[in-house]
Every structure is written in structure tokens, then in C-alpha cells.
Amino acid sequence: MRAITIGAGLLIGLVSLVGCQREDLDEPLKLSGKVFIFNYRVAEATYVVTLARNGPLPEPSFAEATFENPAGGEALITRTKIFPFWQKVSLESPPVRCVVKDHPYAISIKVLDGKGAVLQTIDTTLTSSLDQSILPGKPLVVGPVYTPNPDVYGADGTVDYAQETSCPDVAAR
């Protein structure tokens, strides 16, 4: 009788493990990181989201990311091919302006197969611990060898680190 009880307990445990594995396979990618990157050298901010592979994906597969536009207006959409050998997928937005500290910005990611069918949807938010005011209004360097920007560093020795002033009033957020 005791052997039957132990066997039944093991069988229930195995069934519950199989259920967990099946649930994980429904999500081929898992959110593993998200951050705003402020690159002061080129005076740009971008969203960066990383996803970790959690299961198989058909070939080809794509990640379509929709990022809330901090400056207002239409959302920013990117589409990235997911290669079969990638264990991590990094998604980056185009440059954004007017990022406000402590404001949650919406991000929606759709994982698509080659025919455009949605395999998975990931919705999240990203809240920056900094705002756009840490960036200069103009890139500090230009060109592939980081040449000092003549619009910032004048020939007469003057320096213009002016910040961007075209962001709408964010007090209403």
C-alpha cells in the first residue's frame, strides 16, 4: 500500500512538472532587461529591451516592438529578425527625445512567425531614473573618429553645451 501511495505522489509530481514545461514553451521569449540608454557623445537617448530565449521559434521569426514616443505623437515601431542561433534578442528604439524621469513609458512586443502570425505578446513599461536634461542639445562629437563637433566647440575656444528646449511641457504627465 505504501508503494502505491509513493508511486501516486511521484506521478502527480511529474504531471505538474509537465504542465509547467508546457506553459513555458508557450512563451518562446522572456523579458530579461529594459533600460533607457543616454549617449551624451551623440546627444541621443534610446530604449533597449532584451529578451532571453525560452523555447523554440519557427524560422523565420521576428520581434515587432512598439515604443511609446516620449515627445508625443505616433509610437515608434521596429521590426527585428530573430536568428535561430540567438539566445538573447536585443531590441532598440530609434533615438527618442523628451524622456522624463519617473514617467512609465509603454512598450509592446509581438513575436511573429514568417507569415505574420502572432506567437507571443509582451507588454511592459519602462521608467527612466534620469531625464533628457542630462544630454546636450547637439552631439559633442561627429564622424567615425569622434571629431569634436564644431557647433559645440567653437574655433575661438567657446563651448555650447545648451540643452534641448523643444520638448513640450511635461507637467501634465
Residue frames as qw, qx, qy, qz and C-alpha x, y, z in Angstrom:
[[0.000, 0.886, 0.464, 0.000, 0.00, 0.00, 0.00],
 [0.322, -0.782, 0.096, 0.524, 2.84, 2.37, 0.89],
 [0.413, -0.111, 0.594, 0.681, 4.49, 1.77, -2.53],
 [0.192, 0.645, 0.647, 0.357, 1.24, 2.70, -4.28],
 [0.171, -0.929, -0.246, 0.219, 0.99, 5.94, -2.28],
 [0.385, -0.580, 0.345, 0.629, 4.60, 6.89, -3.10],
 [0.371, 0.176, 0.699, 0.586, 4.06, 5.98, -6.77],
 [0.094, 0.814, 0.551, 0.156, 0.88, 8.07, -6.93],
 [0.264, -0.872, -0.026, 0.412, 2.73, 11.01, -5.33],
 [0.401, -0.327, 0.524, 0.676, 5.55, 10.74, -7.88],
 [0.291, 0.451, 0.713, 0.450, 3.06, 10.54, -10.75],
 [0.029, -0.923, -0.377, 0.067, 1.23, 13.68, -9.56],
 [0.352, -0.731, 0.208, 0.547, 4.58, 15.48, -9.23],
 [0.403, -0.050, 0.646, 0.646, 5.61, 14.51, -12.77],
 [0.197, 0.690, 0.640, 0.275, 2.28, 15.60, -14.21],
 [0.131, -0.942, -0.179, 0.251, 2.60, 19.01, -12.54],
 [0.398, -0.517, 0.414, 0.635, 6.15, 19.40, -13.91],
 [0.363, 0.286, 0.701, 0.544, 4.98, 18.58, -17.42],
 [0.056, 0.873, 0.483, 0.038, 2.29, 21.25, -17.03],
 [0.271, -0.836, 0.094, 0.468, 4.93, 23.85, -16.05],
 [0.416, -0.220, 0.596, 0.651, 7.10, 22.95, -19.03],
 [0.287, 0.561, 0.684, 0.367, 4.18, 23.23, -21.43],
 [0.058, -0.943, -0.279, 0.172, 3.34, 26.70, -20.06],
 [0.356, -0.660, 0.322, 0.577, 6.97, 27.85, -20.51],
 [0.422, 0.071, 0.691, 0.583, 7.01, 26.64, -24.11],
 [0.212, 0.813, 0.537, 0.080, 4.03, 28.86, -24.86],
 [0.043, -0.984, 0.088, 0.147, 6.42, 31.78, -24.32],
 [0.869, 0.295, -0.032, 0.396, 9.47, 31.32, -26.57],
 [0.366, 0.452, -0.234, 0.779, 11.00, 34.57, -25.28],
 [0.481, -0.712, -0.446, 0.250, 11.12, 36.05, -21.79],
 [0.056, 0.933, -0.082, 0.346, 11.80, 39.67, -20.88],
 [0.817, -0.191, -0.273, 0.470, 15.27, 39.78, -19.34],
 [0.392, -0.381, -0.122, 0.829, 16.08, 43.51, -19.24],
 [0.213, 0.813, 0.402, 0.362, 14.99, 47.01, -20.18],
 [0.437, -0.543, -0.093, 0.711, 16.72, 50.38, -19.89],
 [0.343, 0.937, 0.062, 0.005, 17.00, 53.83, -21.41],
 [0.729, -0.070, 0.111, 0.671, 20.48, 54.47, -22.82],
 [0.068, 0.985, 0.046, -0.153, 21.60, 58.11, -22.72],
 [0.770, 0.115, 0.163, 0.606, 24.58, 58.57, -25.06],
 [0.123, -0.886, -0.081, 0.440, 25.91, 62.04, -24.29],
 [0.405, -0.291, 0.517, 0.696, 28.58, 61.84, -27.04],
 [0.076, 0.230, 0.684, 0.689, 25.96, 61.84, -29.77],
 [0.282, 0.057, 0.256, -0.923, 23.19, 63.51, -27.72],
 [0.607, -0.078, -0.565, -0.553, 20.73, 60.62, -28.15],
 [0.469, -0.164, 0.718, -0.487, 18.54, 58.53, -25.90],
 [0.574, 0.076, -0.673, -0.460, 17.11, 55.13, -26.88],
 [0.841, -0.264, 0.283, -0.378, 15.06, 52.36, -25.32],
 [0.364, 0.369, -0.851, -0.081, 16.85, 48.99, -25.15],
 [0.833, -0.194, 0.263, -0.446, 14.93, 45.81, -24.30],
 [0.182, 0.387, -0.898, -0.102, 16.50, 42.36, -24.06],
 [0.890, -0.061, 0.029, -0.451, 14.69, 39.06, -24.34],
 [0.241, -0.417, 0.876, 0.005, 16.06, 35.63, -23.42],
 [0.583, 0.094, -0.679, -0.435, 15.24, 32.55, -25.47],
 [0.523, -0.209, 0.626, -0.539, 12.91, 30.28, -23.53],
 [0.730, 0.221, 0.634, -0.125, 11.81, 27.85, -26.22],
 [0.457, 0.108, 0.646, 0.602, 11.87, 27.07, -29.92],
 [0.320, 0.652, 0.072, -0.683, 10.85, 29.57, -32.60],
 [0.774, 0.474, 0.399, 0.133, 9.98, 28.84, -36.22],
 [0.344, -0.353, 0.381, 0.782, 12.35, 30.02, -38.93],
 [0.267, 0.338, -0.235, 0.871, 11.94, 32.84, -39.83],
 [0.344, -0.729, -0.555, 0.205, 10.73, 34.71, -36.74],
 [0.203, 0.532, 0.004, 0.822, 10.56, 38.42, -35.99],
 [0.278, -0.547, -0.555, 0.562, 10.11, 40.72, -32.99],
 [0.070, 0.643, 0.302, 0.700, 8.00, 43.80, -33.62],
 [0.362, -0.399, -0.505, 0.674, 8.46, 46.35, -30.82],
 [0.026, -0.786, -0.329, -0.523, 6.23, 49.38, -30.30],
 [0.439, -0.205, -0.402, 0.777, 7.73, 52.07, -28.06],
 [0.048, -0.905, -0.399, 0.140, 5.75, 55.00, -26.65],
 [0.450, 0.538, 0.026, 0.713, 7.11, 58.26, -28.08],
 [0.404, -0.487, -0.435, 0.641, 8.21, 60.41, -25.10],
 [0.074, -0.129, 0.138, 0.979, 7.89, 63.56, -27.26],
 [0.528, 0.441, 0.397, -0.608, 4.27, 62.68, -28.03],
 [0.501, 0.486, -0.451, -0.556, 2.82, 61.72, -31.37],
 [0.911, 0.147, -0.295, -0.248, 2.89, 58.34, -33.04],
 [0.818, -0.444, 0.362, 0.064, 4.54, 55.35, -31.38],
 [0.178, 0.684, -0.668, -0.235, 7.94, 54.20, -32.65],
 [0.955, 0.049, 0.226, -0.186, 7.89, 50.75, -34.25],
 [0.059, 0.618, -0.754, -0.212, 10.84, 48.50, -35.03],
 [0.971, 0.109, 0.017, -0.211, 10.99, 45.03, -36.58],
 [0.115, -0.665, 0.737, 0.027, 13.92, 42.72, -35.87],
 [0.837, 0.167, -0.490, -0.178, 14.63, 39.31, -37.40],
 [0.656, -0.546, 0.484, -0.193, 15.36, 36.68, -34.75],
 [0.504, 0.487, -0.704, -0.120, 18.11, 34.36, -35.90],
 [0.900, -0.215, -0.348, -0.152, 17.96, 30.69, -34.80],
 [0.709, 0.073, -0.464, 0.525, 21.33, 30.82, -33.03],
 [0.078, -0.538, 0.232, -0.807, 20.44, 33.87, -30.90],
 [0.433, -0.343, -0.773, 0.313, 19.96, 33.03, -27.22],
 [0.095, -0.610, -0.357, 0.701, 19.31, 36.71, -26.43],
 [0.287, 0.652, 0.484, 0.509, 17.40, 39.21, -28.54],
 [0.238, -0.424, -0.201, 0.850, 18.17, 42.91, -28.17],
 [0.202, 0.746, 0.544, 0.326, 15.59, 45.43, -29.35],
 [0.294, -0.336, -0.108, 0.888, 16.49, 49.12, -29.65],
 [0.271, 0.840, 0.433, -0.183, 14.25, 52.04, -30.49],
 [0.437, 0.627, 0.093, 0.638, 15.15, 54.85, -32.83],
 [0.267, 0.043, -0.372, 0.888, 16.50, 57.90, -30.95],
 [0.240, -0.759, -0.596, -0.103, 13.90, 59.49, -28.67],
 [0.132, 0.382, -0.184, 0.896, 13.54, 62.97, -27.19],
 [0.428, -0.467, 0.039, -0.773, 11.86, 64.42, -24.12],
 [0.655, -0.202, -0.715, 0.136, 12.34, 61.47, -21.74],
 [0.369, -0.674, 0.162, -0.619, 11.01, 62.42, -18.29],
 [0.147, 0.237, -0.860, 0.427, 12.32, 60.93, -15.05],
 [0.231, 0.112, 0.807, -0.531, 9.89, 58.65, -13.17],
 [0.643, 0.321, -0.009, -0.695, 7.35, 58.52, -16.01],
 [0.612, -0.008, 0.787, 0.073, 6.38, 54.99, -17.16],
 [0.389, 0.480, -0.431, -0.657, 6.59, 54.56, -20.94],
 [0.875, 0.141, 0.364, -0.286, 4.67, 51.74, -22.65],
 [0.099, 0.460, -0.804, -0.362, 6.43, 49.03, -24.66],
 [0.863, 0.159, 0.330, -0.347, 4.63, 46.29, -26.56],
 [0.008, -0.470, 0.817, 0.336, 6.45, 43.43, -28.28],
 [0.895, 0.225, 0.140, -0.359, 4.92, 40.94, -30.70],
 [0.323, -0.359, 0.828, 0.284, 6.82, 37.81, -31.63],
 [0.714, 0.478, -0.002, -0.511, 5.79, 36.86, -35.17],
 [0.749, 0.004, 0.603, 0.276, 6.36, 33.90, -37.44],
 [0.284, -0.134, 0.538, 0.782, 7.36, 34.33, -41.09],
 [0.017, 0.520, 0.711, 0.474, 3.71, 34.71, -42.19],
 [0.117, -0.415, 0.065, -0.900, 3.00, 37.45, -39.62],
 [0.682, -0.507, -0.480, -0.218, 1.04, 35.29, -37.18],
 [0.239, -0.712, 0.412, -0.516, 1.47, 36.41, -33.57],
 [0.699, 0.009, -0.693, 0.175, 3.24, 33.76, -31.49],
 [0.510, -0.451, -0.502, 0.533, 3.60, 35.80, -28.32],
 [0.008, 0.827, 0.105, 0.552, 2.86, 39.29, -26.97],
 [0.561, -0.290, -0.428, 0.647, 4.87, 41.00, -24.23],
 [0.063, -0.851, -0.174, -0.491, 3.55, 44.25, -22.71],
 [0.629, -0.375, -0.338, 0.591, 5.64, 46.19, -20.23],
 [0.025, 0.989, 0.053, 0.135, 6.62, 49.69, -19.20],
 [0.693, 0.095, -0.199, 0.686, 9.97, 51.37, -18.74],
 [0.255, -0.957, -0.139, -0.012, 10.53, 54.13, -16.21],
 [0.584, 0.512, -0.257, 0.575, 13.71, 56.17, -16.51],
 [0.589, -0.608, -0.293, 0.444, 15.70, 57.20, -13.45],
 [0.293, -0.319, 0.162, 0.886, 17.03, 60.17, -15.49],
 [0.455, 0.774, 0.382, -0.219, 15.54, 62.67, -17.88],
 [0.662, 0.611, 0.195, 0.388, 16.59, 64.21, -21.16],
 [0.080, -0.988, 0.109, -0.081, 18.16, 67.21, -19.41],
 [0.688, -0.522, 0.398, 0.309, 21.39, 65.22, -18.88],
 [0.693, 0.283, 0.451, 0.487, 22.02, 65.32, -22.64],
 [0.099, -0.416, 0.169, 0.888, 23.41, 68.26, -24.57],
 [0.568, 0.613, 0.237, -0.496, 21.23, 69.68, -27.35],
 [0.615, 0.677, -0.364, -0.177, 23.86, 68.88, -30.01],
 [0.968, -0.019, -0.119, 0.220, 26.21, 65.91, -30.42],
 [0.420, -0.823, 0.280, 0.261, 29.57, 66.52, -28.76],
 [0.345, -0.376, 0.715, 0.478, 31.36, 64.57, -31.49],
 [0.720, 0.550, 0.005, -0.423, 30.83, 63.93, -35.20],
 [0.546, 0.585, -0.580, -0.149, 32.15, 61.37, -37.65],
 [0.936, -0.053, -0.348, -0.016, 33.57, 57.89, -37.22],
 [0.632, 0.140, -0.464, 0.604, 36.64, 59.01, -35.20],
 [0.402, -0.752, -0.452, 0.262, 34.75, 61.16, -32.67],
 [0.342, 0.310, 0.045, 0.886, 35.89, 64.50, -34.03],
 [0.050, -0.446, -0.490, 0.747, 34.81, 67.34, -31.71],
 [0.243, 0.733, 0.604, 0.197, 31.64, 68.95, -33.10],
 [0.295, 0.156, 0.034, 0.942, 32.48, 72.46, -34.34],
 [0.321, -0.624, -0.366, -0.611, 28.90, 73.54, -33.47],
 [0.710, -0.648, -0.270, 0.059, 29.70, 72.79, -29.81],
 [0.645, -0.483, 0.099, 0.584, 33.41, 73.57, -29.59],
 [0.355, 0.931, 0.073, -0.040, 34.00, 76.91, -31.33],
 [0.729, 0.413, -0.120, 0.533, 37.30, 77.80, -33.01],
 [0.010, 0.727, -0.229, 0.647, 37.59, 80.74, -30.61],
 [0.217, 0.151, -0.811, 0.522, 37.54, 78.39, -27.57],
 [0.536, -0.130, 0.235, -0.800, 33.87, 78.83, -26.69],
 [0.064, -0.077, -0.995, -0.004, 31.78, 75.82, -25.72],
 [0.541, -0.099, -0.075, -0.832, 28.00, 75.44, -26.22],
 [0.073, -0.050, -0.985, 0.148, 26.52, 72.66, -24.07],
 [0.476, -0.005, 0.089, -0.875, 23.00, 74.07, -24.39],
 [0.318, 0.151, 0.921, -0.167, 20.25, 71.56, -23.69],
 [0.035, -0.360, -0.741, -0.565, 17.32, 70.83, -25.95],
 [0.165, 0.196, 0.387, -0.886, 14.48, 73.29, -25.41],
 [0.423, 0.027, -0.484, -0.766, 11.89, 71.99, -27.87],
 [0.205, -0.217, -0.948, 0.108, 10.27, 69.41, -25.57],
 [0.372, -0.599, -0.374, -0.603, 6.61, 70.12, -24.76],
 [0.335, -0.486, 0.467, -0.658, 5.64, 70.99, -21.22],
 [0.527, -0.013, -0.850, -0.013, 5.65, 67.70, -19.34],
 [0.195, -0.163, 0.575, -0.778, 3.98, 68.96, -16.16],
 [0.731, -0.006, -0.055, -0.681, 0.67, 67.44, -17.30],
 [0.642, 0.155, -0.749, -0.063, 2.12, 63.90, -17.22]]
